[in-house]
Amino acid sequence: MIYISKFRSNDLNPSKGKQIEFNKTVIDNFFEFTDREHIVTFECHSILHTDIKENIRVELKLSPSRGDYKIYQNSDGSKDLKDYFLETLHLKSDENLGDYFAIKKKTSAIYILYYIPKSTLFSNFFSIASSDQFLFIPEDLEKIEEKPETLIPRQIIYYGAPGTGKSHSVKRETEEWEKKGRVVRTTFHPDSDYSTFVGAYKPTTESVQRYDIYNKPITKDGQPVMEQVITYEFVAQAFLHAYINAWKNREEPEFLIIEEINRGNCAQIFGDLFQLLDRGDDGYSEYSVRADKDLQKHLTNAFADVVLDDYPKVKSGEVLILPKNLYLRATMNTSDQSLFPIDSAFKRRWDWKYIPIAKGKDNDGVELNWMIVIDDKRYDWWTFVKTINKHVFDTTNSEDKQLGFFFCKAKGDIIDVETFVSKVVFYLWNDVFKDFGFDAPIFADKEDETNPKLSFDKFYNIDGKVNKSKVILFLTNLGLTPLTSLEDSDTNEFLDEDGNAKDTINKDFSKYSINEVGSYSKGKVVQQAVEMYAKTHPDMSAEQFVEQWMGLKVNVPNFIESKATYEARVMQSKDIRVHEKAKSVTLPNGDIIYVSNQYNPSRINEFISKVNAANWGITIKKV
């Protein structure tokens, strides 16, 4: 979809107090923002001057009273969108208010913006825009506010990795109508067919008068004797329930929600209803489907008291036509796409909305900080998700099997070890990695000389309880470290490069050499040692590198971390100096790791002792 709008006076007003804004209709139907603040990038182009191209980062903030979003001046002072219009394109409010700008969505955070002088609107722009749908906002915004449903896609499939929140997205869209009884749900599965989706004759029991062999009614104590007999009647299923409800009240939306749509054979399930998915500009099906006699009989009864003068053949049940107020919503796990591939003709009749893997938020838009808890150890769930997803992608060359934030459900922000193993580990071992082998370092179990691989059975003891030590081993293999109370503290002490805190009385400024060369401070000598080791092991990945150095068991918070672990920790840390407490090291293969520089005398002595004993060709001495 492409959004086109004429410039408003505020858009070209040099005053920074006059913001560019997008009203609620545009937000709901084009940007689909849900959080209070969004940072996006506009790739800006001018049709008039094709050589002018610039990427502009903007901050959009919600105006709660109106539901619109405004583009404010960037907090870092960088060039914003208004600067682009006024300074780069030299637009003026008294000359260019008749011009247009158009926005095309590239990703949820990147948009392509075109400046379109009114004189070139029809001659050049539409050839660039290709066949995208258009959301045009006229100068009189109230006209389009009257019927916003005309902009809402009738059929949408929400797709993405398992646990990304696809069903939640559908629920959020439909929850108000579900309270009014305007939502019908169904779930497809391999045994689903036309009869379980639309309806069919099914056996049922009926109580009838019993007769004797002379066809006379049998009575007892003056009361008729009844018996249960099997009869057949047409039983409507999810599609017909939604279809009939929609026609009975065309003033309100009716939603038919199909969960796991690709787990069923869509061609078999929809049958000739497939043609109904072609909608005209008025929202009704462009093509009707003739109902068989059984279905026609059922529809005739259902619509007996419904006024449908404009669609008499629908009322009589002779044909089926989807009304404009019937919306179909479906979800699809990309990890299940091989069950029943959806053909291109079926796909074409749906809008597709990708739900990316992102850190989860609650209903108020506040980020969730879920933890994997193993006794007294706490591991950040989001860090685990990002780390394991990299391994999944590297192994399968696909995003389909990756995990979304909501892959398993936390209880009060806690994912207990039993849930973690039964849901997450089981999925990884049996659905993701089993076809690729378990030779990667993350599956290593060096404690078991007989079977040095971390097979799934090792996650359980013989009594059926979870073997917590193997879970910790797996997380350690991934380069994850438990979060500590020290790391979470707002008053966490900061040590300078020499290992001295601000209030240290007897400060120590000792220097250290590596292989008899140099004179380094405590924090610096650690970084130098890591960089020296990296040069002699150019083929090591970040995960292998972290695993090797974590094996030293140096008692330093966040001793060495992968980039994903570091970024996730920084994101949730309350420590205002967290960025200063680690230094990045780029490995020869381009991977980035982070090394702590928080070393007091006791920590550096432990580090030196363990590195020197490792026989890595690195010898550190105090000079």
SENUDO-919333 format. One line per 5 residues: for each residue z, x, y of C-alpha. Coordinates in nm, 2 decimals, decimal comma. Layout:
Z:X:Y; ...
// end
This chain:
0,00:0,00:0,00; -0,07:0,11:0,36; 0,13:-0,01:0,66; -0,06:-0,04:0,98; 0,10:-0,12:1,32
0,00:-0,11:1,69; 0,22:0,12:1,90; 0,52:-0,04:2,07; 0,62:0,06:2,42; 0,93:0,24:2,28
0,71:0,45:2,05; 0,55:0,62:2,34; 0,84:0,61:2,59; 0,94:0,97:2,68; 1,31:0,86:2,69
1,50:0,98:2,38; 1,71:0,67:2,42; 1,42:0,45:2,32; 1,37:0,50:1,94; 1,08:0,43:1,71
1,19:0,16:1,47; 1,07:-0,03:1,17; 1,18:-0,39:1,13; 1,34:-0,55:0,82; 1,01:-0,69:0,69
0,86:-0,34:0,69; 1,17:-0,18:0,53; 1,19:-0,44:0,25; 0,82:-0,45:0,16; 0,70:-0,10:0,23
0,97:0,17:0,26; 1,21:-0,01:0,03; 1,51:0,18:0,18; 1,85:0,09:0,05; 2,08:0,36:0,19
2,22:0,37:0,54; 2,04:0,69:0,62; 1,72:0,84:0,49; 1,55:1,17:0,56; 1,17:1,17:0,51
0,88:1,38:0,59; 0,56:1,25:0,76; 0,24:1,44:0,69; 0,08:1,37:1,03; -0,30:1,34:1,08
-0,52:1,23:1,36; -0,85:1,07:1,28; -0,97:1,16:1,62; -0,88:1,53:1,58; -0,90:1,62:1,22
-0,79:1,97:1,28; -0,44:1,85:1,39; -0,21:1,83:1,09; 0,16:1,87:1,10; 0,46:1,79:0,88
0,74:1,62:1,07; 1,08:1,57:0,93; 1,26:1,26:1,06; 1,60:1,10:1,02; 1,60:0,72:0,99
1,93:0,53:1,03; 2,01:0,16:0,96; 2,09:-0,08:1,24; 2,33:-0,31:1,04; 2,31:-0,60:1,28
1,93:-0,64:1,25; 1,85:-0,47:0,92; 1,59:-0,24:1,08; 1,58:0,14:1,08; 1,55:0,36:1,38
1,42:0,72:1,41; 1,67:0,91:1,61; 1,63:1,26:1,76; 1,68:1,51:1,47; 2,03:1,64:1,46
1,91:2,00:1,42; 1,69:1,97:1,74; 1,37:2,01:1,54; 1,05:1,83:1,64; 1,06:1,45:1,57
0,79:1,19:1,54; 0,80:1,09:1,90; 0,76:1,46:1,99; 0,45:1,46:1,77; 0,30:1,15:1,95
0,38:1,27:2,30; 0,35:1,65:2,28; 0,10:1,72:2,01; -0,13:1,42:2,05; -0,06:1,38:2,42
-0,04:1,00:2,39; 0,08:0,80:2,69; 0,24:0,46:2,72; 0,00:0,34:2,99; -0,32:0,45:2,80
-0,25:0,43:2,42; -0,05:0,11:2,36; -0,37:-0,04:2,22; -0,39:0,23:1,95; -0,26:0,22:1,60
-0,08:0,43:1,35; -0,09:0,38:0,97; 0,15:0,51:0,70; 0,06:0,57:0,34; 0,34:0,63:0,08
0,31:0,95:-0,11; 0,66:0,97:-0,26; 0,99:0,81:-0,18; 1,05:1,09:0,07; 0,70:1,19:0,18
0,46:0,97:0,37; 0,11:1,03:0,52; 0,08:0,92:0,88; -0,25:0,86:1,05; -0,30:0,82:1,43
-0,59:0,58:1,48; -0,74:0,52:1,82; -0,85:0,15:1,84; -1,21:0,25:1,89; -1,23:0,41:1,55
-1,01:0,17:1,35; -1,29:0,00:1,15; -1,55:0,27:1,15; -1,35:0,56:1,00; -1,01:0,46:0,88
-1,08:0,22:0,59; -1,30:0,47:0,42; -1,01:0,71:0,41; -0,76:0,44:0,30; -0,97:0,37:-0,01
-0,87:0,05:-0,20; -0,50:0,05:-0,12; -0,32:-0,28:-0,04; -0,24:-0,33:0,33; 0,07:-0,45:0,51
-0,04:-0,53:0,86; 0,23:-0,61:1,12; 0,07:-0,80:1,41; 0,21:-0,79:1,76; 0,37:-1,13:1,70
0,62:-1,02:1,44; 0,76:-1,37:1,40; 0,44:-1,50:1,23; 0,48:-1,27:0,94; 0,86:-1,32:0,92
0,80:-1,69:0,84; 0,65:-1,62:0,50; 0,76:-1,27:0,39; 0,70:-1,37:0,03; 0,33:-1,33:0,08
0,40:-0,95:0,10; 0,61:-0,93:-0,22; 0,41:-0,82:-0,53; 0,41:-1,10:-0,79; 0,42:-0,87:-1,09
0,61:-0,53:-1,09; 0,69:-0,30:-1,37; 0,98:-0,06:-1,29; 0,94:0,25:-1,50; 1,11:0,58:-1,54
1,34:0,79:-1,76; 1,62:0,62:-1,95; 1,93:0,57:-1,73; 1,76:0,58:-1,39; 1,87:0,23:-1,29
1,55:0,03:-1,35; 1,74:-0,29:-1,46; 1,98:-0,24:-1,18; 1,69:-0,23:-0,93; 1,56:-0,56:-1,07
1,91:-0,71:-1,07; 1,95:-0,61:-0,70; 1,63:-0,79:-0,61; 1,70:-1,11:-0,80; 2,08:-1,15:-0,80
2,09:-1,40:-0,52; 1,83:-1,62:-0,70; 2,01:-1,58:-1,03; 2,32:-1,74:-0,88; 2,09:-2,04:-0,82
1,96:-2,05:-1,17; 1,62:-1,92:-1,07; 1,60:-1,63:-1,31; 1,50:-1,62:-1,68; 1,54:-1,31:-1,88
1,39:-1,19:-2,21; 1,37:-0,86:-2,39; 1,06:-0,74:-2,58; 1,09:-0,57:-2,92; 0,85:-0,48:-3,20
0,88:-0,83:-3,36; 0,82:-1,02:-3,04; 0,50:-1,23:-3,04; 0,35:-1,53:-2,86; 0,58:-1,78:-3,02
0,90:-1,60:-2,93; 0,77:-1,55:-2,57; 0,60:-1,88:-2,50; 0,72:-2,13:-2,76; 0,64:-2,28:-3,10
0,74:-2,56:-3,34; 1,06:-2,47:-3,51; 1,26:-2,65:-3,78; 1,57:-2,84:-3,67; 1,80:-3,10:-3,82
1,82:-3,47:-3,72; 2,07:-3,74:-3,82; 1,89:-4,05:-3,96; 1,97:-4,37:-4,14; 1,98:-4,33:-4,52
1,78:-4,58:-4,73; 1,80:-4,68:-5,10; 1,50:-4,69:-5,34; 1,42:-5,04:-5,22; 1,39:-4,91:-4,86
1,71:-5,10:-4,76; 1,96:-4,93:-4,52; 2,27:-4,80:-4,69; 2,60:-4,89:-4,54; 2,96:-4,82:-4,62
3,24:-5,04:-4,48; 2,99:-5,20:-4,26; 2,88:-4,87:-4,11; 2,54:-4,71:-4,16; 2,53:-4,41:-4,39
2,36:-4,12:-4,21; 2,20:-3,81:-4,35; 2,07:-3,48:-4,21; 1,69:-3,42:-4,25; 1,47:-3,13:-4,14
1,23:-3,21:-3,87; 1,00:-2,99:-3,65; 1,00:-2,99:-3,27; 0,84:-2,77:-3,00; 1,09:-2,52:-2,87
1,01:-2,35:-2,53; 1,09:-1,98:-2,49; 1,14:-1,76:-2,18; 0,79:-1,79:-2,04; 0,78:-2,16:-2,05
1,13:-2,20:-1,91; 1,03:-1,99:-1,60; 0,69:-2,15:-1,58; 0,82:-2,51:-1,58; 1,11:-2,43:-1,34
0,87:-2,27:-1,09; 0,63:-2,57:-1,09; 0,92:-2,81:-1,05; 1,04:-2,64:-0,73; 0,77:-2,44:-0,55
0,99:-2,40:-0,25; 1,20:-2,13:-0,41; 1,11:-1,81:-0,60; 1,15:-1,82:-0,98; 1,18:-1,48:-1,16
1,08:-1,40:-1,52; 1,24:-1,07:-1,61; 1,11:-0,88:-1,91; 1,33:-0,59:-2,02; 1,17:-0,31:-2,23
0,82:-0,45:-2,19; 0,65:-0,16:-2,38; 0,87:-0,21:-2,69; 0,66:-0,51:-2,77; 0,29:-0,55:-2,83
0,19:-0,70:-2,49; -0,16:-0,80:-2,61; -0,01:-0,99:-2,90; 0,28:-1,14:-2,70; 0,08:-1,26:-2,39
-0,23:-1,36:-2,58; -0,46:-1,56:-2,35; -0,19:-1,58:-2,09; -0,31:-1,23:-1,99; -0,57:-1,40:-1,77
-0,30:-1,57:-1,56; -0,19:-1,24:-1,42; -0,49:-1,22:-1,19; -0,35:-1,38:-0,87; -0,55:-1,49:-0,57
-0,46:-1,44:-0,21; -0,26:-1,77:-0,22; -0,05:-1,63:-0,50; -0,18:-1,87:-0,77; -0,36:-1,76:-1,08
-0,73:-1,71:-1,01; -0,82:-1,82:-1,37; -0,66:-2,11:-1,56; -0,59:-2,11:-1,94; -0,64:-2,42:-2,15
-0,33:-2,53:-2,33; -0,34:-2,63:-2,70; -0,23:-2,98:-2,80; 0,13:-2,89:-2,89; 0,18:-2,70:-2,56
0,01:-2,97:-2,36; 0,23:-3,24:-2,51; 0,54:-3,04:-2,42; 0,42:-2,98:-2,06; 0,33:-3,34:-2,01
0,68:-3,44:-2,09; 0,83:-3,16:-1,88; 0,63:-3,26:-1,57; 0,66:-3,64:-1,61; 0,87:-3,68:-1,30
0,72:-3,39:-1,10; 0,47:-3,45:-0,82; 0,17:-3,22:-0,86; -0,10:-3,40:-0,68; -0,28:-3,08:-0,58
-0,28:-2,96:-0,94; -0,33:-3,27:-1,16; -0,45:-3,06:-1,47; -0,12:-2,86:-1,45; 0,08:-3,18:-1,44
-0,11:-3,32:-1,74; -0,05:-2,99:-1,93; -0,42:-2,95:-1,98; -0,43:-2,61:-1,82; -0,18:-2,33:-1,73
-0,18:-2,17:-1,38; 0,09:-1,94:-1,25; 0,23:-2,09:-0,92; 0,27:-1,87:-0,62; 0,65:-1,87:-0,65
0,66:-1,73:-1,00; 0,74:-1,36:-1,00; 0,74:-1,14:-1,30; 0,96:-0,83:-1,32; 0,96:-0,59:-1,61
1,13:-0,26:-1,70; 0,98:0,02:-1,90; 1,15:0,34:-2,04; 0,89:0,62:-2,03; 1,06:0,77:-2,33
0,95:0,47:-2,53; 0,59:0,46:-2,42; 0,46:0,56:-2,76; 0,59:0,24:-2,92; 0,31:0,01:-2,80
0,09:0,18:-2,55; -0,01:-0,06:-2,27; -0,39:-0,08:-2,22; -0,54:-0,02:-1,88; -0,66:-0,38:-1,82
-0,30:-0,50:-1,86; -0,16:-0,22:-1,64; -0,41:-0,31:-1,36; -0,26:-0,65:-1,32; 0,08:-0,51:-1,23
0,23:-0,32:-0,95; 0,41:-0,01:-1,07; 0,73:0,12:-0,92; 0,86:0,46:-1,03; 1,24:0,49:-1,04
1,31:0,87:-1,01; 1,60:1,06:-1,15; 1,86:1,08:-0,87; 2,24:1,10:-0,83; 2,39:0,76:-0,88
2,54:0,56:-0,60; 2,77:0,26:-0,60; 2,68:-0,08:-0,44; 2,78:0,05:-0,10; 2,55:0,35:-0,12
2,83:0,60:-0,18; 2,75:0,88:-0,42; 2,92:0,86:-0,76; 3,11:1,17:-0,88; 3,13:1,11:-1,26
3,30:1,37:-1,47; 3,28:1,46:-1,84; 3,64:1,50:-1,94; 3,75:1,71:-2,24; 4,13:1,73:-2,25
4,22:1,92:-1,93; 3,87:2,03:-1,86; 3,64:1,84:-1,62; 3,26:1,90:-1,60; 3,04:1,75:-1,33
2,81:1,49:-1,49; 2,53:1,52:-1,24; 2,53:1,90:-1,28; 2,49:1,84:-1,66; 2,21:1,59:-1,61
2,01:1,82:-1,39; 2,07:2,12:-1,61; 1,98:1,95:-1,94; 1,68:1,79:-1,79; 1,53:2,13:-1,71
1,56:2,22:-2,07; 1,41:1,89:-2,18; 1,11:1,94:-1,95; 1,07:2,31:-2,05; 1,08:2,21:-2,42
0,87:1,89:-2,42; 0,65:1,96:-2,11; 0,72:1,60:-2,01; 0,97:1,40:-1,80; 0,97:1,11:-2,04
1,27:1,22:-2,24; 1,49:1,33:-1,95; 1,82:1,16:-1,87; 1,89:0,94:-1,57; 2,23:0,94:-1,40
2,32:0,61:-1,57; 2,22:0,72:-1,92; 2,57:0,64:-2,03; 2,84:0,44:-1,86; 3,15:0,60:-1,72
3,49:0,43:-1,72; 3,65:0,48:-1,38; 3,42:0,78:-1,31; 3,51:0,94:-1,64; 3,28:0,99:-1,94
3,51:1,07:-2,23; 3,41:1,32:-2,49; 3,36:1,05:-2,76; 3,11:0,87:-2,54; 2,94:1,19:-2,45
2,88:1,29:-2,81; 2,79:0,95:-2,95; 2,55:0,87:-2,66; 2,42:1,19:-2,50; 2,44:1,45:-2,77
2,31:1,21:-3,03; 2,01:1,13:-2,82; 1,93:1,49:-2,74; 1,96:1,61:-3,10; 1,78:1,31:-3,26
1,53:1,19:-3,01; 1,45:1,49:-2,79; 1,48:1,83:-2,96; 1,45:1,75:-3,33; 1,07:1,78:-3,32
1,08:2,11:-3,13; 1,35:2,30:-3,32; 1,69:2,44:-3,21; 1,61:2,81:-3,15; 1,68:2,80:-2,77
2,00:2,98:-2,66; 2,17:2,65:-2,56; 2,19:2,57:-2,94; 2,35:2,90:-3,03; 2,68:2,90:-3,23
2,77:3,27:-3,26; 3,11:3,18:-3,40; 2,94:3,06:-3,72; 2,78:3,35:-3,90; 2,66:3,14:-4,18
2,48:2,88:-3,96; 2,45:3,03:-3,61; 2,29:2,71:-3,47; 2,47:2,42:-3,32; 2,37:2,14:-3,55
2,47:1,79:-3,47; 2,72:1,76:-3,76; 2,93:2,04:-3,60; 3,02:1,80:-3,32; 3,25:1,61:-3,56
3,54:1,72:-3,78; 3,57:1,61:-4,14; 3,82:1,34:-4,02; 3,54:1,19:-3,81; 3,69:1,29:-3,48
3,49:1,48:-3,22; 3,51:1,86:-3,24; 3,59:1,93:-2,88; 3,54:2,30:-2,91; 3,18:2,26:-3,00
3,12:2,03:-2,71; 3,27:2,29:-2,48; 3,05:2,55:-2,65; 2,74:2,35:-2,58; 2,83:2,30:-2,21
2,90:2,67:-2,19; 2,57:2,75:-2,34; 2,41:2,55:-2,06; 2,59:2,77:-1,81; 2,83:2,49:-1,70
3,19:2,57:-1,61; 3,48:2,34:-1,57; 3,57:2,23:-1,22; 3,91:2,38:-1,12; 4,17:2,26:-0,88
4,11:2,58:-0,68; 3,74:2,48:-0,63; 3,83:2,13:-0,51; 4,09:2,23:-0,26; 4,03:2,18:0,12
4,26:2,47:0,19; 4,09:2,71:-0,06; 4,16:3,06:0,04; 3,86:3,26:0,16; 3,84:3,63:0,07
3,61:3,87:0,27; 3,38:4,13:0,11; 3,68:4,36:0,07; 3,89:4,09:-0,10; 4,13:4,03:0,18
4,24:3,69:0,31; 4,31:3,62:0,67; 4,68:3,64:0,63; 4,69:3,93:0,38; 4,96:4,17:0,50
4,87:4,49:0,31; 4,49:4,47:0,32; 4,29:4,67:0,07; 3,96:4,83:0,17; 3,89:5,02:-0,15
3,52:5,11:-0,23; 3,34:5,14:-0,56; 3,04:5,32:-0,70; 2,80:5,23:-0,98; 2,69:5,51:-1,21
2,83:5,76:-0,96; 2,61:5,62:-0,68; 2,70:5,42:-0,36; 3,02:5,30:-0,19; 3,05:4,92:-0,22
3,32:4,67:-0,12; 3,47:4,45:-0,39; 3,23:4,16:-0,34; 2,93:4,38:-0,29; 2,98:4,59:-0,60
2,97:4,28:-0,82; 2,64:4,17:-0,67; 2,50:4,52:-0,71; 2,60:4,53:-1,08; 2,44:4,20:-1,15
2,12:4,30:-0,97; 2,11:4,63:-1,16; 2,14:4,44:-1,49; 1,87:4,20:-1,39; 1,62:4,49:-1,33
1,68:4,62:-1,68; 1,64:4,28:-1,83; 1,33:4,13:-1,66; 1,25:3,87:-1,92; 1,58:3,70:-1,91
1,59:3,34:-1,78; 1,87:3,22:-1,55; 2,03:3,03:-1,84; 2,02:3,34:-2,07; 2,15:3,56:-1,79
2,44:3,32:-1,71; 2,53:3,29:-2,08; 2,54:3,67:-2,12; 2,76:3,73:-1,82; 2,99:3,43:-1,89
3,05:3,60:-2,22; 3,26:3,86:-2,04; 3,52:3,59:-1,97; 3,60:3,72:-1,62; 3,88:3,50:-1,48
3,71:3,42:-1,14; 3,63:3,07:-1,03; 3,25:3,00:-1,04; 3,20:3,36:-1,16; 2,82:3,33:-1,21
2,62:3,01:-1,20; 2,27:2,88:-1,24; 2,11:2,73:-0,92; 2,15:2,37:-1,05; 2,52:2,42:-1,12
2,58:2,59:-0,78; 2,39:2,33:-0,58; 2,57:2,04:-0,76; 2,91:2,21:-0,70; 2,84:2,27:-0,33
2,72:1,91:-0,29; 3,06:1,77:-0,39; 3,29:2,04:-0,26; 3,53:1,97:0,02; 3,56:2,34:0,11
3,39:2,40:0,44; 3,33:2,77:0,35; 3,19:2,70:0,00; 2,85:2,85:0,10; 3,01:3,18:0,19
3,18:3,23:-0,14; 2,88:3,32:-0,35; 2,56:3,52:-0,31; 2,22:3,44:-0,45; 2,04:3,69:-0,68
1,67:3,64:-0,76; 1,59:3,75:-1,11; 1,26:3,93:-1,19; 1,11:3,61:-1,33; 1,18:3,43:-1,00
1,49:3,23:-1,13; 1,78:3,22:-0,89; 2,15:3,26:-0,99; 2,46:3,27:-0,77; 2,74:3,53:-0,80
3,09:3,48:-0,67; 3,21:3,74:-0,41; 3,57:3,62:-0,41; 3,75:3,93:-0,56; 4,10:4,05:-0,48
4,23:4,37:-0,63; 4,34:4,21:-0,96; 4,01:4,03:-1,01; 3,80:4,33:-0,94; 4,00:4,54:-1,18
3,94:4,29:-1,45; 3,57:4,27:-1,37; 3,53:4,65:-1,38; 3,72:4,68:-1,71; 3,50:4,42:-1,88
3,17:4,54:-1,74; 3,24:4,90:-1,83; 3,34:4,79:-2,19; 3,02:4,60:-2,24; 2,81:4,91:-2,28
2,54:4,78:-2,06; 2,46:5,11:-1,90; 2,67:5,01:-1,59; 2,98:5,21:-1,51; 3,19:5,11:-1,20
3,45:5,34:-1,06; 3,68:5,34:-0,76; 3,58:5,61:-0,50
// end
